[in-house]
Amino acid sequence: MIRPTRRRLTVLFLFLAGTVILLPTQAAAGKPLTLAVHPYLPSKELIQRFTPLANYLGKEIGRSVEVRVGSDYAEHIAYVGKDQVDIAYMGPSSYVVVVAKYGNKPLLARLETDGNPLFRGHIIVRQESPLQSLADLKGKRMAFGDQDSTMSHLVPQYMLEKAGVPLNKLAEHKFLGSHNNVVLAVLSGDFDAGAVKDEVFIKYEKQGLRDLAPTPYYSDHVFVTRSSLASGTIQALRSAMLRLKDTPGGREILEAIKPHTTALVSVVDADYDNLRQVMKALGTLEK
């Protein structure tokens, strides 16, 4: 029988001691936090886009973060409003609805693209379309994304109404669920026009799209947390997001979310007041 040497016993003791020390640390980390994203693009693509950010945040706060994509905008809004997800990436109009229906949520940061924390959308037609103005859409077929989408429904509908083309003056309008679906429907000729965010228009423009009318600029997408999340965790998440652009690999993480994203920047609720006025005018919010 070979007896362990004193050195081996010492190494074994240190290993076991280390294991004892690590176990409580892992237990304290708790179950993974959820980063919820609304389904403005296919689920697989969104998971790819947001996983680098989730991994970064997990390392910064010492607790893993997992990406979850909602089945539709309404589900996403309900989950965020009822504090059933930990962190959420929200379109501006969805955020406004959450605050109106469920109350304020702790704000973390908003997107900045090419140095600008504002974004816009486009009402699009096919390149060869004879349509030249929003007024020309009277009696035409219009494709929207989701009913709760800022740039694929609410702002474009407001623009149409201001141009004298309310929904009842269109020959047809449908909600197709996502920006990509709108693009495909317009390119295929199933609809005369559609509404998409700037990023999607730029991506598909060369495939035969034309910008009939750009929207005004509004405050960009925002990250929030559930109200019951520990204040220390909220502060750690906010700090990690705001310094992301200056960290090694930070630019790559930002670009993964959306091309030309340059930073996550500070945000206050009042940044969305102009959009609130649009939604009140449409009857989406109580005045």
N, C-alpha and C positions, 0 to 999 in steps of 0.2 A: 504494500500500500504506500502510495506516494503522498506525503503530507505537504500541504501548501506552505510555501515560504512566508516569512513575515511580510515581505514586499507584496506578495500576491494578496495576502489578507488585507493589507492596507489599501491596495487598489480596489479590492472588492468592497470594502467598507465605504470608501469614497463614492463608488458607483451607486451603492444602495442609498447612501445619504443624499446623493444628488437626485435620485429618483423620488425619494420622500419629499424633497424640497420642491420638485417640479410639479408633483401631482396637485397640490393645493393651488398653484399658479394656474394650471390648466382649468381646474374647476372654477376658479374665480373669473376666468374669461367668459364663461357662460355659453349659451347657444349662439349660433351665428346671427348677426343682425341682417335684416332684409333691406335691400335697395330696390325699390319698386319703380318700374318705368312704364309709362303708358304706351300702347301699341301703335305708335305712329309709323313704324316700319315693321317688317317681318320679325317675329320673335327671335329667331336664330341670329339675325343681324344685330338686334339690340343687345342680346347677351354678349356677343363679341365686342360690341362697342363699349359697353359699360363694365365688363369684367376687369380690365386693367385699373379702372378707378376703384372698383370694389376691393381689389387686391391691395392697392395703395392705402386706402382708408383702413383696411384691416390691420396692416402693419403699423400704421400710425397710432391706432388706438388699442392695439394688442388684443383684438377680437375679430374673428373672421366675419366677412360681409359677403352675402350671396345676392345675386341679381334675380329679380322676379319680374316677369312681364305680364301685365294684366290682360284679360281676355278682350276688354274694350275700355273705352274712356270712362263710362259710367261706373264700372267696377273699380277702376283705379281711384276715381274720386271718392267712392264710398269707403274703400279700404283706408285711404289716407285720412278722410274725415273722421272715421271711427277708431283711429289709432291702431289699426290692424297691421300696419307695416312700420318699420323703424325709420327708414330714410326714404324719401320719394323725390323723383325727378318729375316735374310737372310743367305742362304747357301753361302759359299765362292765364288763359280763360278757365282752365280747370282749377288753377290755384284760386282765382277769384270766386269761383263757385264754392270751393271748400270753405273759404273764409266766411262767405255769406251764409252757408248752411250749417257749418259746424263750429265756427269761431276760428280765431287766429291760431296758426301753427308756428313753432319756432323756425325762423328762417336761417338758412346756412349760407347760401351764395347763389348768384345767378351767372349765366353764361355770358362771356364776352367774346365776340367774333371780330377778328381784325381790329381789335382795340375798341370795339363798340358794344356796349351791353344792351343794345336795341336790335331788333330784327324785323323783317317784313316778309310778305308773301306776294303772290302774283295770281291774277286771273289770266289763265292761259287759253290759247286756241292753237289749232294746227297752223303751220307756217303758211299754207296756201289759203287759209280761211279768208273770206271777204269781210269778216267782221272787223271793224276799226275802232269801236268805242263801246263803253258799257251800255249805252242806250241801244246799241244794235242787238243786244241780247234779248230784247223783248220778243217773245214768241219762240225762243230758242231753247235747247236742252242744256241744262247746267248740272255738272257733277261736283259734289262736295265730298269731303272725307268723312270724318265723324262729326256728329252734331255738336260735340263739346270741343271741337278743334278751333283754335284761335285763327289760324291762317288758312285752314281748309274749310271753314264754314262761317264763323261769326263775323269776323272783320269783312270778308268778301260780301256776305249778305247785307251788311250795313252799307257798304259801298254801292251795291246794286240798288238798294232802296233810295239812297241819296241821288242816284242817277235816274230815278223814276222807273225802276224795274224791280218792284217787289216780287216775292216768290210767286204770287198768283198771276203775274204777267208773263211768267216763263211757260213754255209749252210743257216742260217737264223738269223736275229736279229730283235727284236721288242722292242718298248718302252711301258711299261705297266703302267706308271703313278706314281707308288709309290714303296717304298722299300718293303712294305708288299706284294704287288702283285708279285714282283720278287720272294720272298721267296716261296709263294704258287705255282708259276709256276714251280719252280725248284723241290720242294718236290713232286708235282703231276706228274713229268716226262714230262711236256709239253716242257721244255727246258733243255738242258744238263748243263747249267751253268748260273749264274746271278751275278749281282753286287749290293751290299748293303753297307750301312754304318756300322761301328763297333757295334753300339748300337743294331741294328736290328739283326745282325748275332749272337750276344751273347744271345739275347732274344729267338731265334729259334734254336740255335745250337743243343740242346738236342732232337729236334724233327726229327733229321736225316740229318743235314747239315754238310759239311766238308769245311774247308778253303783251297781252291786251291792255292790262293796267296793273301797275304795282300798287301794293297797299301802303299806307303810311307806316312809319316805324313805331313799334311798341316794345316795352321792356321784355327782355328775352326769358327763356325757360329758367326755372328756379328749383333749387333743392330745399326741401323742408324736412323736419323730423316729427315724430309723434310727440304729443304734448307731455306724455308721461316718461319720456326718456330721461335718464339721469342728467342733471345740469352739467356735470363734469364731462360726460360723454358728448353732449351737444357742443360744448365749447371746444373740445378736442377735435370733433368733426369739422366745425366751422374753421378753426385755425388751420387744419390740414388742407382744407379746400382752398383757402385764401393764399396759402404759400405754395400751392402745387406748381405754379408756373416757374418757380425759382428752384425747384428740387431736381436732382438728377433723374432724367426720364420723364419729367413732368410734361414737357411739350408733347411727347408721344402719347401720353395718356389723354391729354386734352384733344389732340387731333383725332384720337380714336373715337371720342364722343361725337364729334362733328368736324369736318374739314374746316380749317382756318380758325378754330377755337384758340384763343390766345391766353385766356385766364378764366378762373372763377373769381368773381368780384363781389364786394359787399352789396347788400340789398336791404331795402326797407319796404314795408307794405305799401306805402304811398307811391312807389314806383309803378303800381298797377292801377292807379286812380283813373287815368284816361281810358283804359280799357273797360273799367267798371262803367263809365259813362256810356260807352258804346253798347255794352250788354244791357244796361238799363233801357236805352233807347229801343233796343230790339225786344224788350220784354223778358229777357233771359233772367234778369235779377229784379227784385222788387225795388221800386224807385224810392 
